Amino acid sequence: MPAGTPGRLVRTTALLVLVSTAVLPAVLDLVGPSPFGVIGADAPVDRAVPPPAALHADQRLPVAAPTFDVRSTGDPTNRITLVLLGDGYTADQQELFRQQADKAWHSLMDIEPFRTYQGFFNIRRVEVVSPVSGIAETESRRTPATPLGMHFWCEGTARLLCADEAATARYAGEGTGPQYLIALANSTEYGGAGGTGVTTLAGGSPDAGRIIQHEIGHTVGDLGDEYDSAPDDADYPNLSTLNSDDMRKKQTKWWRWLGAVSPDGSGTIGAYRGANGLYRPTPDSVMRTLGSSYNLPSREAIIEEIYRKVRPTDAPSPPPGEVAGRPTLDVRPLSLSGSRQLEVEWKVDGVPVVPPTAAGGRLDTAQLVLAPGRTATVTATVRDNTDWVRDEAFRDRYMTRSVSWTVTG
């Protein structure tokens, strides 16, 4: 992803439906026709690219707003920045937006794998002041256009919540490094969208925290919906037209995970067929029911997308190459939340160095036994050995990094 651009999925996506455990049972009682299949009457429909006819932002409004770095975990060129913007919040409602934005990103960091990898994300808040309170919630859209043009009834679907992506990007600004834009609407209605350039949710909905967990699965992990009413599009890492036996034979989709026990208690990884004919990895997950967890294949897909944008180390200190004197070398691995950290292996001329000389990401070269004038190559290899990834080729390419220095005794 080019620096300074929002996270964006280029494949056109279809309208899908999301179920909330707070108001609906896990099995949908489906009603109502849709151009993309049957949808639930009370469920927000997501994963749509807003059409050209979508309500646009009010172009007369300024495109600058106060920006605040809410949480900084490190170098923004090597972090994913989540940019939260509000629409339909007046000057007097900015504190409400701050509270709802905080709830949203905290909810996201409360679900795995985002909880463990939260150090790979920076959080920024953009306080966009709207001249009117609220957004367009009705199909007639009589409410004046807001700065981000957010509205329900996108593409004629009640709970599909869209934003003017160009306006949202302008308010977000170029930034540094990869960004994902998250737009919160000043609404208590139930809805959102994911899998496009802008992830949306109704900031005042009682289900807002669980909605963002689902929608970000679309946006970051390129995950598809796993419920029975979803269109039969299997072009996602967590959906397949193949059963378990065929997956193993063809070594495709989540074949490496078949038979594994899901840590969230959702069962054994297999191929569970839905009413739309597609197979999913587990009987249930957050991509099927709000409040659930990501299944293992989905966790792997999210982690892989994170590592496509973030390296396992920041810029080493001192820079790789020849170093003067006997400095402490710091490979600067990124931190994980919890007891597990990225593994660091130090070698001098190919021979492993053991503690106490090497302590995590640092090595004190003054403790190395080198003859005067002798040159040695010191190498640090950082590797993420999480068991949530089983694609070893991907681990070698994206989740492992080696750095070398030349030290003279």
VOPAGU-2260 file (C-alpha; in pm, 1 decimal, decimal comma):
REM VOPAGU-2260
SITE   aa  ch    i         X         Y         Z
SITE  MET   A    0       0,0       0,0       0,0
SITE  PRO   A    1     146,7     340,2     -89,0
SITE  ALA   A    2     226,6     563,9     203,3
SITE  GLY   A    3     -37,1     817,0     291,7
SITE  THR   A    4    -328,7     633,2     136,2
SITE  PRO   A    5    -621,2     476,5     316,7
SITE  GLY   A    6    -654,3     100,5     337,1
SITE  ARG   A    7    -862,4      15,2      33,5
SITE  LEU   A    8    -989,3    -305,5    -120,4
SITE  VAL   A    9    -997,2    -282,7    -496,5
SITE  ARG   A   10   -1240,0    -567,1    -569,9
SITE  THR   A   11   -1601,2    -453,8    -602,7
SITE  THR   A   12   -1796,5    -614,2    -323,1
SITE  ALA   A   13   -2158,2    -715,8    -284,2
SITE  LEU   A   14   -2420,0    -619,9     -29,8
SITE  LEU   A   15   -2420,4    -853,5     267,4
SITE  VAL   A   16   -2605,3    -880,0     595,8
SITE  LEU   A   17   -2488,8    -875,1     957,8
SITE  VAL   A   18   -2664,4   -1023,7    1260,2
SITE  SER   A   19   -2654,0    -886,8    1615,3
SITE  THR   A   20   -2674,8   -1130,1    1903,7
SITE  ALA   A   21   -2820,6    -850,4    2113,5
SITE  VAL   A   22   -3142,4    -828,6    1913,5
SITE  LEU   A   23   -3154,2   -1134,1    1689,2
SITE  PRO   A   24   -3093,3   -1508,1    1727,3
SITE  ALA   A   25   -2793,8   -1666,3    1557,5
SITE  VAL   A   26   -3018,2   -1812,8    1286,8
SITE  LEU   A   27   -3171,9   -1534,8    1080,3
SITE  ASP   A   28   -3542,2   -1510,7    1013,2
SITE  LEU   A   29   -3504,2   -1370,3     665,2
SITE  VAL   A   30   -3752,2   -1140,1     497,8
SITE  GLY   A   31   -3759,3    -893,7     213,2
SITE  PRO   A   32   -3616,9    -899,8    -138,2
SITE  SER   A   33   -3279,8    -754,7    -230,3
SITE  PRO   A   34   -3104,5    -721,4    -563,9
SITE  PHE   A   35   -2822,4    -928,8    -410,6
SITE  GLY   A   36   -3032,3   -1188,7    -229,1
SITE  VAL   A   37   -3246,6   -1200,3      82,4
SITE  ILE   A   38   -3166,2    -970,7     372,2
SITE  GLY   A   39   -3276,8    -948,0     732,4
SITE  ALA   A   40   -3527,6    -674,8     815,5
SITE  ASP   A   41   -3337,7    -546,0    1119,2
SITE  ALA   A   42   -2979,6    -616,9    1016,0
SITE  PRO   A   43   -2735,5    -366,3     869,9
SITE  VAL   A   44   -2605,8    -456,0     527,2
SITE  ASP   A   45   -2237,8    -408,0     471,9
SITE  ARG   A   46   -1945,9    -467,9     239,5
SITE  ALA   A   47   -2058,0    -239,5     -39,6
SITE  VAL   A   48   -1882,0       6,3    -264,2
SITE  PRO   A   49   -2091,9     325,2    -252,9
SITE  PRO   A   50   -2251,2     387,2    -593,9
SITE  PRO   A   51   -2209,5     709,3    -794,9
SITE  ALA   A   52   -2558,2     814,6    -679,8
SITE  ALA   A   53   -2457,9     809,7    -311,1
SITE  LEU   A   54   -2528,5    1124,5    -114,1
SITE  HIS   A   55   -2227,6    1355,5    -142,6
SITE  ALA   A   56   -2079,3    1577,6     122,1
SITE  ASP   A   57   -2165,9    1945,3     132,2
SITE  GLN   A   58   -1892,7    2090,4     -87,3
SITE  ARG   A   59   -1944,3    2435,4      63,6
SITE  LEU   A   60   -1804,3    2323,6     397,0
SITE  PRO   A   61   -1432,7    2357,5     484,6
SITE  VAL   A   62   -1216,7    2047,1     448,1
SITE  ALA   A   63    -994,9    2103,4     749,6
SITE  ALA   A   64   -1053,5    1988,7    1105,7
SITE  PRO   A   65    -854,9    1956,3    1429,3
SITE  THR   A   66    -654,6    1634,4    1437,2
SITE  PHE   A   67    -534,3    1455,8    1750,1
SITE  ASP   A   68    -295,2    1164,5    1791,8
SITE  VAL   A   69    -487,6     962,4    2048,4
SITE  ARG   A   70    -242,8     674,1    2073,7
SITE  SER   A   71     106,7     646,1    1931,5
SITE  THR   A   72     284,4     312,2    1947,2
SITE  GLY   A   73     576,3     402,8    1723,5
SITE  ASP   A   74     704,0     524,9    1388,6
SITE  PRO   A   75     396,6     602,5    1171,2
SITE  THR   A   76     581,9     489,1     860,7
SITE  ASN   A   77     587,1     141,7    1016,6
SITE  ARG   A   78     245,7     140,8    1180,8
SITE  ILE   A   79    -109,2     127,9    1052,7
SITE  THR   A   80    -290,4     444,2    1154,3
SITE  LEU   A   81    -660,5     412,7    1226,7
SITE  VAL   A   82    -812,1     752,7    1153,0
SITE  LEU   A   83   -1149,0     804,8    1320,8
SITE  LEU   A   84   -1366,8    1084,4    1184,1
SITE  GLY   A   85   -1714,9    1194,5    1286,5
SITE  ASP   A   86   -2006,0    1311,7    1074,5
SITE  GLY   A   87   -2316,9    1489,5    1194,5
SITE  TYR   A   88   -2157,8    1605,7    1519,4
SITE  THR   A   89   -2199,8    1979,8    1583,1
SITE  ALA   A   90   -1945,7    2189,6    1773,1
SITE  ASP   A   91   -2136,4    2121,1    2095,4
SITE  GLN   A   92   -2133,3    1744,6    2025,6
SITE  GLN   A   93   -1760,2    1695,1    1979,7
SITE  GLU   A   94   -1725,4    1549,1    2329,2
SITE  LEU   A   95   -1990,3    1292,8    2232,8
SITE  PHE   A   96   -1786,7    1206,6    1923,7
SITE  ARG   A   97   -1470,4    1167,3    2133,6
SITE  GLN   A   98   -1645,8     925,1    2366,2
SITE  GLN   A   99   -1792,4     720,6    2081,5
SITE  ALA   A  100   -1463,3     716,0    1891,0
SITE  ASP   A  101   -1279,0     594,3    2200,8
SITE  LYS   A  102   -1537,2     320,4    2251,5
SITE  ALA   A  103   -1496,2     210,5    1890,0
SITE  TRP   A  104   -1120,0     170,1    1882,1
SITE  HIS   A  105   -1105,2      19,7    2231,2
SITE  SER   A  106   -1364,8    -238,5    2122,2
SITE  LEU   A  107   -1151,5    -324,6    1821,9
SITE  MET   A  108    -842,2    -371,8    2036,8
SITE  ASP   A  109   -1041,0    -598,4    2266,1
SITE  ILE   A  110   -1074,6    -880,0    2010,8
SITE  GLU   A  111    -799,2   -1111,8    1886,6
SITE  PRO   A  112    -581,4   -1080,4    1689,2
SITE  PHE   A  113    -606,3    -700,8    1724,3
SITE  ARG   A  114    -556,5    -726,7    2101,4
SITE  THR   A  115    -217,0    -895,4    2061,8
SITE  TYR   A  116    -111,4    -676,4    1767,6
SITE  GLN   A  117    -240,0    -342,4    1897,4
SITE  GLY   A  118     118,4    -216,9    1908,5
SITE  PHE   A  119     113,2    -225,2    1528,7
SITE  PHE   A  120    -152,9      48,0    1521,6
SITE  ASN   A  121    -155,8     420,2    1588,2
SITE  ILE   A  122    -487,9     593,5    1656,8
SITE  ARG   A  123    -578,2     939,6    1526,8
SITE  ARG   A  124    -899,3    1134,3    1577,8
SITE  VAL   A  125   -1027,8    1403,3    1340,7
SITE  GLU   A  126   -1293,5    1628,4    1490,8
SITE  VAL   A  127   -1510,1    1732,6    1196,5
SITE  VAL   A  128   -1767,9    1993,5    1296,3
SITE  SER   A  129   -2102,2    1962,0    1122,5
SITE  PRO   A  130   -2346,6    2251,5    1081,2
SITE  VAL   A  131   -2633,1    2010,4    1155,4
SITE  SER   A  132   -2677,8    1735,5    1412,2
SITE  GLY   A  133   -2723,1    1383,5    1282,9
SITE  ILE   A  134   -2705,2    1235,8     934,0
SITE  ALA   A  135   -2951,5    1134,1     663,7
SITE  GLU   A  136   -3132,7     836,6     813,7
SITE  THR   A  137   -3437,5     809,1     591,1
SITE  GLU   A  138   -3467,6     695,9     232,6
SITE  SER   A  139   -3589,7    1041,0     127,0
SITE  ARG   A  140   -3266,7    1197,5     261,1
SITE  ARG   A  141   -3421,0    1532,2     347,5
SITE  THR   A  142   -3146,7    1609,9     597,7
SITE  PRO   A  143   -2892,9    1862,3     461,1
SITE  ALA   A  144   -2566,8    1707,5     344,9
SITE  THR   A  145   -2307,1    1678,8     621,6
SITE  PRO   A  146   -1927,1    1720,1     584,8
SITE  LEU   A  147   -1871,5    1349,8     512,5
SITE  GLY   A  148   -2204,6    1291,4     340,4
SITE  MET   A  149   -2286,7     989,8     558,9
SITE  HIS   A  150   -2628,5     833,9     510,4
SITE  PHE   A  151   -2828,2     518,2     555,1
SITE  TRP   A  152   -3023,4     361,3     269,4
SITE  CYS   A  153   -2712,2     343,1      54,9
SITE  GLU   A  154   -2807,5     158,8    -264,5
SITE  GLY   A  155   -3163,3     145,4    -131,2
SITE  THR   A  156   -3070,5     -73,3     165,9
SITE  ALA   A  157   -3190,0      54,0     503,5
SITE  ARG   A  158   -2891,7     -38,4     723,0
SITE  LEU   A  159   -2614,8      14,1     472,7
SITE  LEU   A  160   -2425,5     321,7     596,3
SITE  CYS   A  161   -2212,2     500,7     338,2
SITE  ALA   A  162   -1985,0     802,8     336,7
SITE  ASP   A  163   -1849,9    1029,1      65,4
SITE  GLU   A  164   -1508,2     865,0      39,1
SITE  ALA   A  165   -1338,0    1157,5    -135,2
SITE  ALA   A  166   -1454,9    1403,0     132,2
SITE  THR   A  167   -1356,6    1164,7     412,5
SITE  ALA   A  168   -1008,8    1123,4     263,6
SITE  ARG   A  169    -967,7    1500,7     237,4
SITE  TYR   A  170   -1052,9    1551,8     603,6
SITE  ALA   A  171    -823,2    1263,9     704,0
SITE  GLY   A  172    -529,7    1417,5     518,6
SITE  GLU   A  173    -231,3    1247,1     364,5
SITE  GLY   A  174     -78,1    1129,4     689,4
SITE  THR   A  175     237,7     921,3     706,0
SITE  GLY   A  176     236,5     551,9     634,0
SITE  PRO   A  177     -64,7     326,4     574,0
SITE  GLN   A  178    -404,0     441,0     699,3
SITE  TYR   A  179    -751,1     297,3     744,3
SITE  LEU   A  180   -1032,5     550,7     765,7
SITE  ILE   A  181   -1320,3     485,9    1004,9
SITE  ALA   A  182   -1619,4     719,8     985,1
SITE  LEU   A  183   -1863,5     738,0    1275,3
SITE  ALA   A  184   -2211,2     874,0    1215,0
SITE  ASN   A  185   -2394,6    1067,2    1484,6
SITE  SER   A  186   -2679,9     819,9    1491,7
SITE  THR   A  187   -2827,4     563,7    1728,0
SITE  GLU   A  188   -2952,1     353,4    1438,1
SITE  TYR   A  189   -2803,6      10,9    1371,3
SITE  GLY   A  190   -2575,2      -4,7    1070,3
SITE  GLY   A  191   -2233,3      15,5     912,9
SITE  ALA   A  192   -2019,8     -92,5     619,0
SITE  GLY   A  193   -1677,3    -242,9     563,6
SITE  GLY   A  194   -1450,2    -365,3     287,7
SITE  THR   A  195   -1425,0     -29,1     113,8
SITE  GLY   A  196   -1195,8     270,6     143,7
SITE  VAL   A  197   -1394,6     395,0     443,5
SITE  THR   A  198   -1525,1     170,5     720,2
SITE  THR   A  199   -1846,1     309,7     869,4
SITE  LEU   A  200   -2058,0     257,0    1178,7
SITE  ALA   A  201   -2328,9     435,8    1369,9
SITE  GLY   A  202   -2135,2     577,1    1662,8
SITE  GLY   A  203   -2435,7     596,4    1893,3
SITE  SER   A  204   -2566,3     246,4    1831,9
SITE  PRO   A  205   -2562,7      20,8    2139,8
SITE  ASP   A  206   -2390,1    -234,2    1915,4
SITE  ALA   A  207   -2123,8       7,2    1781,8
SITE  GLY   A  208   -1833,0    -175,0    1947,9
SITE  ARG   A  209   -1934,4    -510,5    1803,8
SITE  ILE   A  210   -2019,5    -364,1    1465,2
SITE  ILE   A  211   -1666,4    -230,0    1418,8
SITE  GLN   A  212   -1520,5    -568,8    1510,6
SITE  HIS   A  213   -1714,1    -721,7    1223,4
SITE  GLU   A  214   -1664,4    -442,6     970,2
SITE  ILE   A  215   -1288,5    -422,3    1022,6
SITE  GLY   A  216   -1274,6    -792,7     947,1
SITE  HIS   A  217   -1389,2    -700,9     597,1
SITE  THR   A  218   -1157,9    -401,8     566,1
SITE  VAL   A  219    -834,0    -532,3     715,4
SITE  GLY   A  220    -864,6    -907,7     663,0
SITE  ASP   A  221   -1059,7    -903,9     333,7
SITE  LEU   A  222   -1299,2   -1144,6     504,1
SITE  GLY   A  223   -1638,6   -1238,7     369,6
SITE  ASP   A  224   -1962,1   -1277,6     561,9
SITE  GLU   A  225   -2030,7   -1628,6     686,8
SITE  TYR   A  226   -2405,9   -1616,8     738,1
SITE  ASP   A  227   -2651,9   -1815,8     532,0
SITE  SER   A  228   -2805,3   -1523,9     345,2
SITE  ALA   A  229   -2475,7   -1391,2     208,2
SITE  PRO   A  230   -2426,1   -1408,5    -168,5
SITE  ASP   A  231   -2242,4   -1719,4    -286,6
SITE  ASP   A  232   -1914,2   -1535,6    -347,0
SITE  ALA   A  233   -1627,3   -1750,5    -220,7
SITE  ASP   A  234   -1348,4   -1513,3    -322,3
SITE  TYR   A  235   -1245,0   -1456,0      40,6
SITE  PRO   A  236    -998,7   -1638,5     266,8
SITE  ASN   A  237   -1275,2   -1761,4     502,1
SITE  LEU   A  238   -1522,4   -1888,0     239,7
SITE  SER   A  239   -1496,7   -2181,4       1,0
SITE  THR   A  240   -1691,7   -2385,9    -249,8
SITE  LEU   A  241   -1487,0   -2692,3    -149,4
SITE  ASN   A  242   -1543,8   -2938,3     132,2
SITE  SER   A  243   -1264,1   -3050,9     366,1
SITE  ASP   A  244   -1146,7   -3341,9     152,9
SITE  ASP   A  245   -1121,8   -3131,6    -160,9
SITE  MET   A  246    -939,8   -2854,2      25,2
SITE  ARG   A  247    -676,9   -3100,1     142,1
SITE  LYS   A  248    -636,5   -3250,1    -202,7
SITE  LYS   A  249    -594,0   -2911,0    -367,7
SITE  GLN   A  250    -408,4   -2755,4     -71,6
SITE  THR   A  251    -619,2   -2442,3     -90,0
SITE  LYS   A  252    -812,9   -2207,0     137,6
SITE  TRP   A  253    -774,5   -2305,3     505,1
SITE  TRP   A  254    -649,9   -2659,8     439,8
SITE  ARG   A  255    -362,6   -2615,3     688,0
SITE  TRP   A  256    -612,7   -2554,3     967,3
SITE  LEU   A  257    -846,0   -2847,9     911,9
SITE  GLY   A  258    -888,1   -3044,9    1234,5
SITE  ALA   A  259    -743,4   -2773,2    1459,4
SITE  VAL   A  260    -940,7   -2683,0    1770,6
SITE  SER   A  261   -1045,4   -2319,0    1775,2
SITE  PRO   A  262    -925,2   -2144,3    2095,2
SITE  ASP   A  263   -1249,7   -1947,2    2121,4
SITE  GLY   A  264   -1456,0   -2260,8    2176,4
SITE  SER   A  265   -1633,0   -2235,1    1841,5
SITE  GLY   A  266   -1541,9   -2592,5    1752,3
SITE  THR   A  267   -1302,4   -2775,6    1525,6
SITE  ILE   A  268   -1186,4   -2611,4    1205,1
SITE  GLY   A  269   -1361,3   -2785,4     918,5
SITE  ALA   A  270   -1594,6   -2699,6     631,5
SITE  TYR   A  271   -1941,4   -2605,2     751,6
SITE  ARG   A  272   -2186,6   -2556,8     469,9
SITE  GLY   A  273   -2434,4   -2271,0     479,6
SITE  ALA   A  274   -2771,3   -2234,1     310,2
SITE  ASN   A  275   -2605,7   -2038,5      29,1
SITE  GLY   A  276   -2390,4   -2339,8     -57,6
SITE  LEU   A  277   -2060,7   -2197,3      70,4
SITE  TYR   A  278   -1839,1   -2353,4     336,5
SITE  ARG   A  279   -1704,4   -2162,3     636,1
SITE  PRO   A  280   -1426,9   -2270,1     879,8
SITE  THR   A  281   -1635,2   -2293,7    1200,9
SITE  PRO   A  282   -2000,5   -2314,6    1300,7
SITE  ASP   A  283   -1989,3   -1954,9    1423,0
SITE  SER   A  284   -1759,5   -1649,4    1424,0
SITE  VAL   A  285   -1774,1   -1271,1    1437,5
SITE  MET   A  286   -1817,5   -1276,0    1059,0
SITE  ARG   A  287   -2143,7   -1461,5    1120,0
SITE  THR   A  288   -2270,4   -1331,9    1455,4
SITE  LEU   A  289   -2183,9   -1010,0    1638,1
SITE  GLY   A  290   -2012,0   -1065,8    1970,1
SITE  SER   A  291   -1831,9   -1380,4    1855,5
SITE  SER   A  292   -1459,7   -1422,1    1780,3
SITE  TYR   A  293   -1255,5   -1448,8    1463,6
SITE  ASN   A  294   -1191,9   -1812,0    1374,5
SITE  LEU   A  295    -834,2   -1924,2    1317,0
SITE  PRO   A  296    -824,0   -1890,6     936,0
SITE  SER   A  297    -965,2   -1538,8     972,2
SITE  ARG   A  298    -708,0   -1448,7    1237,9
SITE  GLU   A  299    -434,2   -1564,2    1005,1
SITE  ALA   A  300    -576,3   -1355,3     719,8
SITE  ILE   A  301    -584,4   -1043,0     938,9
SITE  ILE   A  302    -229,7   -1094,6    1068,8
SITE  GLU   A  303    -102,0   -1147,1     716,2
SITE  GLU   A  304    -263,4    -825,0     596,9
SITE  ILE   A  305    -109,3    -638,5     891,6
SITE  TYR   A  306     236,2    -772,6     805,7
SITE  ARG   A  307     196,4    -672,7     442,3
SITE  LYS   A  308     199,3    -315,2     569,6
SITE  VAL   A  309     413,7    -330,9     885,2
SITE  ARG   A  310     764,5    -472,8     924,1
SITE  PRO   A  311     851,1    -670,5    1240,1
SITE  THR   A  312    1118,1    -411,9    1332,4
SITE  ASP   A  313    1156,1     -37,0    1330,6
SITE  ALA   A  314    1475,5     118,3    1193,7
SITE  PRO   A  315    1767,8     -47,8    1380,8
SITE  SER   A  316    2006,2     158,8    1591,7
SITE  PRO   A  317    2273,1     219,4    1487,1
SITE  PRO   A  318    2195,5     173,4    1115,9
SITE  PRO   A  319    2313,4    -156,2     965,5
SITE  GLY   A  320    2666,0    -167,4     828,2
SITE  GLU   A  321    3001,0     -82,1     980,7
SITE  VAL   A  322    2984,6      56,8    1332,9
SITE  ALA   A  323    3256,3     239,6    1523,4
SITE  GLY   A  324    3362,1     144,4    1872,9
SITE  ARG   A  325    3174,6    -123,1    2065,7
SITE  PRO   A  326    2816,2       7,9    2078,2
SITE  THR   A  327    2498,4    -157,1    2197,8
SITE  LEU   A  328    2309,9    -279,2    1894,6
SITE  ASP   A  329    1931,7    -247,9    1898,0
SITE  VAL   A  330    1727,9    -428,1    1632,7
SITE  ARG   A  331    1408,3    -266,1    1769,5
SITE  PRO   A  332    1145,6    -538,5    1733,8
SITE  LEU   A  333     785,6    -428,0    1757,0
SITE  SER   A  334     610,5    -510,5    2081,8
SITE  LEU   A  335     317,1    -745,2    2119,9
SITE  SER   A  336      59,2    -722,5    2396,5
SITE  GLY   A  337      73,5   -1014,0    2636,9
SITE  SER   A  338     344,2   -1254,0    2742,5
SITE  ARG   A  339     453,5   -1355,1    2392,9
SITE  GLN   A  340     694,1   -1125,5    2206,3
SITE  LEU   A  341     869,9   -1142,1    1872,3
SITE  GLU   A  342    1167,4   -1376,2    1891,9
SITE  VAL   A  343    1517,1   -1236,6    1838,3
SITE  GLU   A  344    1818,6   -1452,1    1754,4
SITE  TRP   A  345    2165,5   -1298,2    1767,7
SITE  LYS   A  346    2466,2   -1446,7    1589,3
SITE  VAL   A  347    2830,5   -1345,6    1565,7
SITE  ASP   A  348    2991,2   -1478,7    1248,8
SITE  GLY   A  349    2707,1   -1729,9    1228,9
SITE  VAL   A  350    2744,9   -1857,6    1586,5
SITE  PRO   A  351    2444,9   -1799,4    1816,5
SITE  VAL   A  352    2494,5   -1561,7    2108,5
SITE  VAL   A  353    2317,4   -1648,3    2432,6
SITE  PRO   A  354    2216,7   -1423,1    2725,4
SITE  PRO   A  355    2331,3   -1227,1    2915,8
SITE  THR   A  356    2524,8   -1076,9    2622,7
SITE  ALA   A  357    2206,7   -1065,3    2413,8
SITE  ALA   A  358    1894,8    -940,0    2591,1
SITE  GLY   A  359    1591,4    -938,6    2365,0
SITE  GLY   A  360    1631,9    -677,3    2095,6
SITE  ARG   A  361    1967,3    -545,7    2219,7
SITE  LEU   A  362    2321,4    -675,2    2219,9
SITE  ASP   A  363    2609,7    -508,4    2403,4
SITE  THR   A  364    2907,4    -556,9    2172,9
SITE  ALA   A  365    3144,8    -447,9    2452,8
SITE  GLN   A  366    3086,0    -792,0    2603,3
SITE  LEU   A  367    3189,6    -976,1    2288,0
SITE  VAL   A  368    3533,0   -1136,0    2300,2
SITE  LEU   A  369    3706,4   -1006,5    1989,7
SITE  ALA   A  370    4080,1    -995,0    1926,5
SITE  PRO   A  371    4215,7    -643,3    1861,1
SITE  GLY   A  372    4164,8    -553,6    1497,4
SITE  ARG   A  373    3942,1    -851,1    1431,3
SITE  THR   A  374    3623,3    -785,0    1233,5
SITE  ALA   A  375    3304,8    -972,1    1313,9
SITE  THR   A  376    2960,6    -976,0    1156,4
SITE  VAL   A  377    2677,7    -946,5    1407,6
SITE  THR   A  378    2333,9   -1047,0    1284,0
SITE  ALA   A  379    1996,5   -1014,1    1454,5
SITE  THR   A  380    1699,6   -1206,1    1315,8
SITE  VAL   A  381    1353,4   -1107,5    1435,4
SITE  ARG   A  382    1071,9   -1354,1    1374,8
SITE  ASP   A  383     706,8   -1373,8    1468,7
SITE  ASN   A  384     646,7   -1739,9    1552,6
SITE  THR   A  385     280,8   -1705,5    1640,5
SITE  ASP   A  386      84,0   -2026,3    1599,7
SITE  TRP   A  387    -198,4   -1818,1    1450,4
SITE  VAL   A  388     -11,2   -1834,2    1118,6
SITE  ARG   A  389      52,8   -2165,8     945,3
SITE  ASP   A  390     172,6   -2037,6     609,9
SITE  GLU   A  391     547,3   -2072,4     665,8
SITE  ALA   A  392     637,1   -1920,0     330,0
SITE  PHE   A  393     450,5   -1605,8     431,1
SITE  ARG   A  394     619,6   -1607,7     772,5
SITE  ASP   A  395     962,9   -1627,1     610,0
SITE  ARG   A  396     887,8   -1345,2     366,8
SITE  TYR   A  397     695,3   -1093,2     577,4
SITE  MET   A  398     720,2   -1187,4     943,6
SITE  THR   A  399    1097,9   -1235,8     961,4
SITE  ARG   A  400    1369,3    -973,0     927,8
SITE  SER   A  401    1746,6    -997,7     959,7
SITE  VAL   A  402    1983,3    -705,6    1019,8
SITE  SER   A  403    2366,4    -715,1    1020,6
SITE  TRP   A  404    2641,8    -493,2    1153,3
SITE  THR   A  405    3018,9    -514,6    1112,3
SITE  VAL   A  406    3204,5    -470,1    1440,3
SITE  THR   A  407    3578,8    -434,2    1482,3
SITE  GLY   A  408    3755,9    -546,5    1800,3
